[in-house]
Amino acid sequence: MSSTETATKPVNITLPDGTVKTYDGPVTGAEVAADIGPGLAKAAIAVTIDGELADLSRPIERDAELRIITLRDEDDIVLPLIRHDAAHIMAEAVQELYPGTQVTIGPAIENGFYYDFARDEPFTPTDLERIEEKMHEIVRRDEPFIREVWDRDEAIAHFREMGETYKAELIADIPEGEDVTIYRQGKWHDLCRGPHLPSTGRIGHGFKLMKLAGAYWRGKAENDQLQRIYGTAWRNEKELKAYLHLLEEAERRDHRRIGKEMDLFHFQEEAAGMVFWHPKGWTIYRTLEEFIRRRIGKAGYQEVKTPQLVDRKLWEESGHWEKFREHMYTTESEERVFALKPMNCPCHVQIFRQKLHSYRDLPLRMAEFGSCHRYEPSGSLHGLMRVRNFVQDDAHIFCTEDQIVSETREFCTLLHDIYRDLGFDEVLIKFSDRPEKRAGDDAIWDRAEAALKDAVTAAGFEFTLNPGEGAFYGPKLEFVLRDAIGRDWQCGTLQLDFVLPERLDASYIGEDGQRHRPVMLHRAILGTFERFMGILIENYAGRLPLWLSPVQAVICTITSDADDYAKEVAERAEAAGLRVETDLRNEKINYKVREHSLAKVPVLLVVGKREAEEEKVSVRRLGDKRQEVLALEDALDRLVSEAKMPA
């Protein structure tokens, strides 16, 4: 066959609905979209070729499955494209405004994008405004994104000649003999794998530059310091406005600010990443712990307590020393190295091994509110959400393979019930399979992944795949709850483990009289108390349900004539099991109401001379200007009923 015949070989394009279109030779996604209809041609922004995202202009030279992407497609496809383009547009704007600035690396990230720049003079907030204005100008220019393939060595020489030393260094890391891709937009160009939208105008104006930060070249502290500009980008200005509103709402709900207003906890440098719980914060903590303890007790869990400091030998045997050593705090004594436990599982296996269990003992559900320590870089610490010392509502279920489905079903039901009682009705499940670094061979992982998938399916729950995010010893289910403002939080987990029982020599006697390895299900519902409390505070904006509130009611006096009656009300409320305080200060009642509202006290019982004479209270609810006058006994009965912990 001649080269001409090869070049004109027909190309069959299969569309998502199964339709096959045949073309005389290579064809682009843009041409296929135009062939289907002018509406799609106008709406198309990219394609997938055999599942791989590509530019509309990329020639398709072989038979392929093709999907035309428009702005209406899934967020996880469309938004990274928009944000990637926005990063390039920002870099072009910076270099137009500030010649001599070098561009380095600029990816799309969750909710936005950034670019790192090398510039002697620091950027300012005023600079961000100028850069953003220039970006809008570039969008209006509607410059086409054009993909070019360059020789690697020529690209290195080109960027060095331009003074782009960082870019030349990146290209030099590409193996010799490989080509590199360059994208142009107008007169500006950059090293990039792509893909991009057809032109700068297609991203619209739904973007905003958010903040400045420092960064090191390639993330290493020994390298040059760069300046990072963060931005956010969305399909349109309406989505941008909604996102900015979400940020404002999230700021209003920030658990660190609310924690200070409610006097719940604090942090300080002398114990970075570790919480100083104040009385009111500790009250919430203990109430939450009691709630979980009751629920898991009813579900057949036995609570244990294990040491915090354990010889490195156990961590080596379990595999944690190899995988997590950099996150473990260690100390030495009597020429032995000990580690503060970063998790509880190896210690629970030690308890299981203290007696030879029969299959009749299984499942054995072992729970612990275990205090753990993990080193987290100081820059990653974030209030209660990311700490170095935390308590897990941890448990391990030792069971047979035949019990995996029933235990998974029971746990999923328990978790959903608890989340619902805590105010979270929407829960998503992700299935995380084998990570790159893992213990155990592929056969073990095949068996574990199949067993967990079968279990969650048989339990009647749907899940999405989360590739490569399993624990190092086994696959896991991740339970993601959605809060009041639509944010997702991964909290609970269920991990199936064939590896640790083998490593730590755990066994039971089966029906056949022989020793067998138990299956170990690692599970948590809250995840960590500290982080979950941060989530709770933000979900409720500090207005916790009455049963969780550290102070459930404050008895406020209108005049000093009612002081004695206020004390009596407080005594009777405490006797009924309510957590109350009195406010007898010589202040106006409106001042007291404002102050306790800021502290998120759910109920104020206001008393004056008349209430004292009639043995009544005026009930005011947080956020409600109305008040209801009730007989004291009726008010207390109602509050006691409302304050009951969910069963």
N, C-alpha and C positions, 0 to 999 in steps of 0.2 A: 504494500500500500504506500502511495506517495505521501510526502509531507502535506501536500494540498488536501489530499483525501482525509488525512488525519485531522487537519485543522477544521474541516467541515463536517466532522462526524456529528450526527444528531445528538442532542442533549435532552433527556427526559426529565421534566420537573414534576414531582409529585406534591400536590398541595395538601393541606391538613384534612380536607374533606374527601381525599382519595382521588380527586381529579388529577389526570396526568396531562401536562402540556409538553409538546415536543417542539424543539427549536432546531434550526439547521446547524447551529454551532454555539459557541459560548454565548451566554446571556447573563444579564445582570438582574438583580432583584428589582431594580427600578423599572426595567423593561417588562418583567413579568407582571408587576403591579399595574403598569399602564395597559398591558394586554388584558388584564382582568377588568379594568374600568377606570375612568378618570377620577372618580371619588377616592378609590384606594390609592391611585398614583399620587394624588395630592396629600393624602393622610400618611402615607408610608414614611417611616423614619429609619428603619433598619430591617434586617432579615436574620433568620437563623437558617443555616445550611447544614443539614443533617444534625440539627440541634446546637450548632455552634454559631454564636452571634457574629454578624459581619455587617460591613457597610452595604448600603443599597447599591453602590457602584461596583462592588466586587464581582469580577467575572466568574461565572460558574461554568466550568469546562467539562464536567462529567455529570452523569445522572445523579440526582440528589433530591432529598425531601426538603421542601422550602416552606417557610412560614414568613409572611409579611408582618412586620411589627409596626404598630401605630401607637400614638400617645395614649390610647385607651387600654393598652395591654397592661399586664401585671406590673405592679410597683417594682418588684425585684429585677425586672428587665429594663423598664423605661427610665426609672429614676437614676440608676447608675450611669446610663448613657447621658442624660441631661447634665448630671453633676460632673462627669468627665469633661464634657464640652465646656461647662462653666469654668472649670479649672484652667483649661487652655485659653479661654477668653480672658480670664483674669490675668494670666501670665502675659498675654499680648498687651493688655492694658497697662500693666506695670512697666513693661519695657518701652512702651510708647511714651509714657509719662516720665520715667526715670531711666534714661539711657545709661548703660554701663552696669545695670543690675543683672546678675546672673540668675537664671532659673535652674532649679535642681530637680526635685521630685514633687509631683502634684497629683495624688490619686483622688478618686471619689471615695467617700467614707459614709458611714451611717448618718443619714439626715443631711449630708452636705459634701464638702470637698475642702481641700487645702492645697497650698503650694508653698514650698520652702524657697526663699530667695537669699542670695548672697549680696549684701549691700552694706557699705560702710556706715551710711547714715541711717538711724533707726526710723522706721515708719511711725506715723502718728495717727490718731483717730481721724484727723482732717484728711490725711492721705487716703484713708479707706474710703471716705466720701468721694474724693476725686477719682479713685480707681473704679468705684462702683459706677459713677457717671460715665466714665470711658467705656466700661463694659456694656452699658446700655447703647452707647454709640456704635460699638462693634456689632452688637446684635442687630441694630438697625441697618448696618451695612450689608448684612446677609451674605457674608463671605463664604464661599463653598469650602468644605473640608475636602482636601485632595490627598489621597494616599499615594506615597512614592516608596519604592524599594531602592535602597542605596547599598553600594559596596561598603562593608564595615570599615575598612581602612580609610576610604575616602571620607566617610562620615566623621571619623575621629579627627582627621586633618581639617575638615571643614569647621567643626565646632571649636577646635583649638584656635584656628585662625580668627574666629569670631570673638575669642576671649571667653568662650563658655567652657572653662576647664572642668567643671563638675560634670557637665553633660558628656564631654569627651571621655572622662573617667568611666562613666556608666557604660558607654559604648565599648570601651576597651575590655570590659568584663565579658562581653559577648564572645563566644569561641571564634577563633580565626576561621575564615572561610564562610561564615554565616553572613547573610545579608541582614540589614536592619530596615525597619519601616519608619518613615518620616511622614508627618501630616502637616500640610500647609493650610493656612487660612489667610487669604490675602497675601501680604508681604511677609507674614510671620510664619515660622515653622518650628517644629519640635520633634524630638525622638518620641515615638509612641507606638504601642502595639495596636491601638484602636480597639474596637471600632468607634466611629463617630456618627452623628447625625449628618444629613446632607449639607447643612450650612449653619453658620452661627445664628441666623435668624430663627431657626427652628426651635431653639430652647426657650424663646419668649423672654418675658421680663420678670418671671417669678423667682428672682434670686436676690440675695442680700449678703453683704460681707458682715461677719459677726464679730470677730475679735482678732487680736494680735497675740502671738506667743513666741517664745524662743524655741529653737530646736537645734540638735546637732546633726551634722552631715552623716547620713546613714545611721542615725540613732545612737552613735557612740560618743561618749563624753570626751574622749581624747581628740575628737575631730573638730573642725571649724564650727563655730556657732553661726546659725542661720536665723532668718526671721520668717516665721510662719504666719500666713494669713488664712484664717478659716472663713468659709462662707457656707450658705445653705442655698439649695435650688430645688424647685418644684415644677410641676407641669405648667402652672399658671400663677397669676398674682393672688387668686382666691385661695389656692392651696398654701401659698406662702403666708398669707395673712392668717390662715387657720393655724399654721405651725407656729408663727410668732405669738399668737394668742395662747397656744399650748405652753410655750416657754414661759410666758408671763404667769400663767396659772400654776405651772410647776414651781416657779420662783416663789409664788405666794404660799405654796404648800411645802416648801423646803423644810424637811424635818429638823435641820439644824437651827433654823430661825424659830420654828414652832417649839422645838425643845427648849430653847432659851426662854421664850415667852411663858411656857408652862413650867419652867424650872424642873426639867426632867433629867438632864445629864450634861456633862461637858467633857472636853478633851483638853489635854495640855502636853507640851513637848516632852515633859519628863516621862511620859508613858505613851508615846505616839502610837496611834492606832488602837488604843485600849480605852475602854469607856469608864468614866467616873459616873456611876449612877447616883442621882439624888433621890431622896425619899419618894417623891411622886413618880419618878421614872421607874424606880425599883418596884413600886406597887403595881404598875402596869405589867412589868416583867413577871413578877410572882403570880399575878392573876392569869396571865397567858400560860405560864408554866403549869399552874394548877389545872387549867382548862385542858391542855394537851394530856397531862398525866391522867386525868379522869377518863378521857376518851380512849387512850391506848390501853388503859387498864381494863375497860369494858371489852376491848378488842382482843384480849388475851395476851398482852405483852407483860413480861416480867422485867422489872427495872433493876439495873445493876449499877455499880460504880467502879471505875477502873483507874489506875494510877495515871498521873499526868506526865511523870518523868520515867522513861523506859530505856533500858540499855539498847545501844545501836544494833546489837546482835539480832533482836527481834525485827527491827526495821529492815535489816539486810535480808533476813529470811523471808519477810513478806514481800520484798521488792520495792518498798517505799524509799529505802535509802538511795537506791539507784535513781529512782524517778523523781523524788521530791526533796533530795538532800538540800538543794539551794534554798528551799522554803522552810527548812526546819531550824529551830533554835536548839543549840547544843550546849552542854556543859561537861566538865570532867571532874571525876572524884575517884580517889584510890586507883588511879591509872586506868579507869574505865570511862568510856564516852557514853553519855546519856543524851536523849533528845526529848524535848517537850513534844507530846504527841500532837501531830497535825490532824489526826483522825482517830476514830475509836476501834475500827474493825479488827486489827490484829489482836488487840486486848480482849475483844469479845470471843475470838477463837480460843484464847487461852482458857476462858471460863468454860466454854463448851468442852474442851479437852480434859477437864478435871474429872470427868466420869465417862464411862463407856455407855453411850446412849443406845437405846433400841429404836427401831423404826417406829415403835409405838409412841415414843416420846416426841416424834416430829409431827407437825412443825413446832419448832421451839422459837419463840419470838422474844428476842432479848433487846431491851431498850435502855438508853442512857442519855441523860442530859449532860453530855460530856464536854468539859472545858478543853478547847484546843487552841494551839498557837501555830500560826503560819507567818513567815516573813513575807511582807508585801512591800515593794519599794515605796518610799515616802511619798513620791509624786502620785501614786495611785490611791492613796488613802482618801476616803470621802465619807466623813461623818460615820453614821451607823452602817452605811451601805458597803463599806470596804474597810475592814479592821484587821488587826493582827491577833487579837485574842477574842474568841467567840465561843458560844455554846451551841452545839447542834442538838436538834431533837432527833437523835440518831437511833437507829435500831437495825438489827440484823436477824433475818429469818433463816434458820437452818431447816431445810426441808428436803424431801426426795424430789426427783425429777417429775414424778407423777403429780406432785402437789404444786408445781409452778403455776399452773393455770388458776387454781382455786385461790392461792395466796395472792396472785396478781389481781384477781378480781376483787378480793376482800380489801386489799390495800387501796386500789383505785377508788372503791366506793367510800372507804373511810376518809381518804384525802378529800374527795369532792364534798362530802358532808361537812368536814371541818372548814374548808374554804368558804362554803356557803354560809356557815354560822358566823364566820369572820367578815362577811360582807362581799365576798368575791364569787359571783355566779358564773363568770365566763372563764373557763379553763381549757387551754390547748395542751395537747400532748405531742412531744417530739421524740422520735426514735433515733438515738445516736448510736451509730455502729463503730467498728474498730478504728482506733486512731493509728497514726503512723508509728508512734512509739508505744509498744504494748507488750504484755507478758502473755505467754501461751502461744501454741502454734495455730496455724490456720484452721486445722480440723476442730480444735476446741472452740475457736471463734465462730466457725460455721454452725456448730451445734448450739452454742449459746445464743447467737443472733436468731436462729430459727426458733428456738424455744421461747424467747421473749416475744418475738413477733406473734407467734401462735397464741401465746398467753394473753396479750393485750387484745388481740382480735377476738379470741374466744370470750374474753371478758366483756365484749360489746363496746369497746371504746375505739374511736378513730384516732389516727395519728398521722403526722407528716414526718418525712425523713430529714435527719440532720447529720449528713455524712461526716465521718471522721471525728466525731466529738464524744465518743464513748470514753469510759474510764480505762485506765491502762490494763485493768484485769477483766473487763467485760463490758458488754453493751448496756445501755441504760435508757430508761424513759425519763424525759424531762417534762415537768408539769409547769406550764407557764400561765400565770393568772393575769387578768387585765384589770387595771384599776379604774377609778372613777373618771379619770380624764383620758382614758384610752391607751395608757402606757402598758407595755408587757413586762412582766417580771418572772424570771425563771426561779422557782423556789424548790418545790418538791422533786425528788428523784427516786427511781427504783432501778437498781443495777443488779444484773444477773451475773454471778461469779462462780465459775468452775475452778479458777486458778488458785485463789487464796486457800481454800480448804486443802488443796494438794500441796501447796508450798509449806503450810503450817501443820500438815499431818492431822487433819480433823477427820474423824470417821464415826460411823455408827454401825450397829449390827442389823442387817436386813432380815427379811422373812426367811431367807435361805441359810441363816446362821453365819453368813460371811460378812467381812468388813466392807463397807462402801463409803465413798466420799459423799458428804451432804452437798446439796446446792446451797449457796449462800446468797441471799437477797439482801443487798444493802438498800436501806430506804430512809428517807427523811420527808417530812411534810412541810414544816416551816423552812427547813434548810438550816439557817442559823437564826437564833432569837434576835440578835442585834439587828441584822439586816431586815428581818421580817417586821420588827417593830418600827424601823424607819419607813418601810412600805405602808404599814398600817397608819402611821401618823400622817403620811402624805395622802393616802387614799381618803382619809376622813378629814383632811386639813386640820387635824388636831381635835376635831369634834367627835371623839370616840364614843362608841355605844356606851350606855350607862354602866353596864356590867364591867367594862374595861377602864372606865374613867378613874384616874387616881383620886380625885375628889368628886364625889357624885353630887354633892349639894353643899352650898354655903348658906348659912343662916345669917341674913343681913338685918341689922336694926335700922329703923328710920329715926328713932329718938332713943336717948339713953334710958327712958322709962321702960323700954322693952328688953333691957339687957338680961335681967333674970329669966324672963320668959324665953329668950333666945337660947340661953344656956340649957334650960329645961328641954327645949325642942331638940337641941343637939344631943343631949343625953338619951332621949327616947329614940332618936334616929340611930344612934350608935348601938343601942340595945337591940334594935331591929336588924342590925347587920349592915347598915349603910356607912359609907365613908364620908364624913362631913367635917366642915370647919365652921367657925363663927367669925363674923366680922362686926365687932362692936365699936369700931372707930368712930370718932366724932366727925364724920364726913357726910356730905349730902348723898342721898341714895343713888342719884344718877351717876355720881362719881364712882360709887362702889360697883354699880352695874357695869359700867364701861371697863373697869379694871378686871373684874372677874370674867367678863366676856372675852377680853384679850387673853386671859389664862385658860380659856376654853372650858370653863366650869359649866356642865350641862344644865344644872338646875339651881336657881336661887329661891330660897324660902325667905320672903321679906316679911318682917314683923314690926308692928308699931304698937301704940297703946291700945288701939281698938282690937287688933289681933290677939293681944295678950289677954284682954278682958273676955273675949269670946272664944278663946282657945282655938284660934284659926291661924292659917298662914296664907300669904299671897304667893302663888307659885308662878315664877317666870322662867321660861325655857330659853336656852341659848339660841339667839338668832330670831326670837319672836318677841315683838314689842307688847303683845297682849299678856295679861296676867289673869290668873284664875284663883279666886278665894275659896279655900276648902277647909273643912274641919281638919285639925291636925292629924287625927287618927286616919281619916280617909286619905290624906295626902301621903302619909307614911306607908299605908297599905299599897297605894298605887305605885310609889317609888320602889318599894321592896319587890313588888311583882315585876316591874320593868328591869330591875337590876339583877335578876336571876341569871346565873351563868347558863348558857345553852347546854342542854343535857347531852 
